[in-house]
Amino acid sequence: AAFISIQAFPALLDLPQDLEVGAVSCGSRHTAVVTRGGELYTWGWGKYGQLGHGNNISSDQACRVEHLVAKGLRVEEVVCGPWTTYVRVLE
């Protein structure tokens, strides 16, 4: 199992340099970012699949949610709950 660092104060994001962040939402132990290009990146505790990567793996690294890209969906908004992540998309 991956060790997930819990931050009690702000920390720097490590995203690819060409990405511009449009929105951020935090759950109880995970975080999601929507880029201005409509991509979703998530990281943190993934025990319930809330990261959207099709598994229950946790990660301290921001990873793009490939399923949305493969479906040609552009993310407009993200809201994280305690153990969930909701996105509003455009086709």
Secondary structure, DSSP 8 states (H G I E B T S, - for coil): -------SS-------TT--EEEEEE-SSEEEEEETTS-EEEEE--TTSTTSSSS---EEEEEE-HHHHHTT-EEEEEEE-SS-EEEEEE-
